[in-house]
Amino acid sequence: MERHTTRTGILLAVLAVAVLPSGCAAPIPREPVPAGWALDVHQPGEWWTQPLIPRSVVVQRCPPPPGWSSEPNLSIVTGVRPGTEVNYSSLADDYHCLIGWSEPATEVEFSQKEMATEAGLRRICSSSGLPLDESWRFVGRKEAERVGDLPGAGDVGLGIGRTTTVGFVDDYGTAVGCMVQYVDEAGGGASVELSVGADTAPTPGGAACPVVPRNMARDDDGTLLEYQLRGAGAVRGADGRILTDAKTLQLGVAGDSVTTSHPVVDGIAIVDAWVQPKGVVHFDWDRPPPVEGRVLGADGSVLATCHG
């Protein structure tokens, strides 16, 4: 069985390690942090796609060993996107450091009971470095759903209650999907991804679905064995407007008959499911299968469709 991990590139950018001999890398500047520097996480647009964290702050949060190279190359770039993982390497070793968002990322201990409360989820999700305080409106949560006869039902990540996805949104229409995974009282963690949760321009061919497949497993003959859907994002009509009257998002991989159902609150879908396809879906890693979905109203009527 082959397993690849795919992620939307909005939040946690996982970058390849550059292995260069010690002493061959250009020196990384050591600069003072700009006076009064702070990351403004409440502003319109896709602000998180810009290099908003200056190099001096990156180096402060992730001190580079002398002579080691880095990816991204901090001897050249002057700033990075929030949530970036910085990879330092020498000929014989490497280490990785997540710089966080407006604050450094931190380790967090939590219980399964905290995963069922808004206060607990705010604390857990804030360990990503994005403080999810009252400036973010809590939209809701969804525990992992298992669809189909999945192997390894007792494994962490597959059991109901072991993972949950949380949705937040701010006054500028930035939607946060926080993915929480529980291992035990001393383990687990959370990652966040951001997307636009406000009205946008019309999209040719219709609106995109708010999530894409992750953690796909493929058999030797190229058949999709299982996949994951996780995240929080807006559901839209063909005109790009948020469907605030929507109640449910149904999703499935294109070419399969299985769909999963996820709640929609104020136009934000909260998605969390592990799925075993019912039909036979062939694909290669260069062209992963897209998802297709339907957005339903309270009476079950179809308000819109999504794809990709």
Buried (B, 14 or more C-beta within 10 A) or exposed (E): EEEEEBBBEBBBBEBEBBBBEBEEBEEBEEEEEEEEEEBEBEEEEEBBEEBBBBBBBBBBBBEBEEBBBBBBEBBEEEBBBBBBBBBBBBEEEBBBBBBBBBBBBEEBEBEBEBBEEEEBBBBBBBBBBBBBEEEBBBBBBBBBBBBBEBEEEEEBBBBEEBBBBBBBBBEBBBBBBBBBBBEEEEEBBBBBBBBBBBBBEEBEEBBBBBBBBBBBBBEEEEBBBBBBBBBBBBBBBBEBBBBEEBBBBBBBBBBBEBBBBBBBBBBBBBBBBBBBBEEEBEBEEEEBBBBBBBBBBEEEEEBBBBBB
